[in-house]
Amino acid sequence: MIGSRGSRLVLHLGNAEQKSASVRMNFIWTQAKDLQLEGYIRALDDGVVEVLLEGDRPELDTFITFVLSTFGQYEKVDYKFSPATNEFDLVQVV
């Protein structure tokens, strides 16, 4: 059953320290799962990790704070919030 979540987060991360996208994606997936967020994580062709998650706003804020404080400097960070569409029922790496 697809959950009813309040907010959607779209986040793009490019790491200046050049950590591999797969390491970042695995870490991000673990954090999203622990916070019971739903959506997907994927690597874009330019090495940026795209994260689309839905959940309650406090959990999404916690997720952003934790992820940004863990990998150090990012050369690219952008994110935006919008209302959730509730189309996901789990978080997955695609």
Stockholm file with secondary structure:
# STOCKHOLM 1.0

chainA/1-94         MIGSRGSRLVLHLGNAEQKSASVRMNFIWTQAKDLQLEGYIRALDDGVVEVLLEGDRPELDTFITFVLSTFGQYEKVDYKFSPATNEFDLVQVV
#=GR chainA/1-94 SS CCCCCSEEEEEEEEETTCCCHHHHHHHHHHHHHHTTCEEEEEECTTSCEEEEEEECHHHHHHHHHHHHHHSCCEEEEEEEEEECCCCCSSEEEC
#=GC SS_cons        CCCCCSEEEEEEEEETTCCCHHHHHHHHHHHHHHTTCEEEEEECTTSCEEEEEEECHHHHHHHHHHHHHHSCCEEEEEEEEEECCCCCSSEEEC
//
